[in-house]
Amino acid sequence: VRLVASGGDSVQPGGALTLTCTASGFALDDYAVGWFRQTPGKEREGISCLSENSDATYYRDSVKGRFTTSRGNGKNTVSLHLNSLKPEDPAIYFCATHISDYLCSHFSASDVGLWGQGTQVTVAS
């Protein structure tokens, strides 16, 4: 059972990036999936959630309208599309699953059953 986040890169302000969370050993489609990010010295912050049955998405205000999350149509993946990147967006981004819809939709890092390793996003001119 494993979760891997990938796709991090360095982009210019206003640029776009797609992060991918890939699961192995279980069906990611059966679970809610959250994306979190963390900068040095700060707590891990939940920024998006895709509900277990994919009928709802939730976004923290700081990324609403710029980031979208979606499933990978049979690829056992969930993506986070980052658009209009800002100087405050750089962080290590993590995906997480095996979490209840309630906690996921409230961007809680509590009781996360499985974390992916982080992928670095940098925004620089």
Secondary structure, DSSP 8 states (H G I E B T S, - for coil): -EEEEE---EE-TT--EEEEEEEESS-GGGS-EEEEEE-TTS--EEEEEE-TTSS-EEE-TTTTTTEEEEE-SSSSEEEEEE-S--TT--EEEEEEES--HHHHHTT--TT-SEE-B-EEEEE--
